[in-house]
């Protein structure tokens, strides 16, 4: 399943009934979201900034706080996937008008979801929110982006073992997500250095050098 936390439910609704023409904002927002995610994860900041601005503008045209909150959570999620663990500043002004589902997802990304909030998350995240499953739980997540997001939450909550880091690195590498690959290789290299595995750390840093070639 594609990672579409923001618009998935609306797209499903649009597919029901007599299949009326989808609103322009919905079509435009879905395309902009996809382009934003790809650009950011690949390290193309210029395109990412432009596409997120377009994405948020299309969603904001509905004047629905929950949808705008989800757009901001999409931005936070791809940042987390790239191990940028700064606070989700764009979501906080929208928190009080968001639903419990959006608040649960925001707290999940921050590594602070409660057991009750975990029940509101997409099923693929529920075990991870509870700190359960580790790499086995990640392998069951089919969406590459969702898998890397879940791995980052495990790392953030200090529940990620080396296998989790390896799985996240492999997933990002398979997708060619340069920014995420560099972040996860860096996390692996730091872990190797702390363990005194200098040769392994050097190998990982050589891979990072390859990823910076353009």
ABEGO torsion letter per residue (X at the ends): XBBBAAAAAAAAAAABEAGBBBBAAAAAAAAAAAAAAAAAAAGBAAAAAAAAAAAAAAAAAAGBAAAAAAAAAAAAAAAAAAGBABBBAAAAAAAAABBAAAAAAAAAAAGABBAAAAAABBAAAAAAAAGBGEAAAAAABABAAAAAAAAAAAAAAGABBAAAAAAAAAAAAAAGBAAAAAAAAAAAAAAAAAAGBAAAAAAAAAAAAAAABX
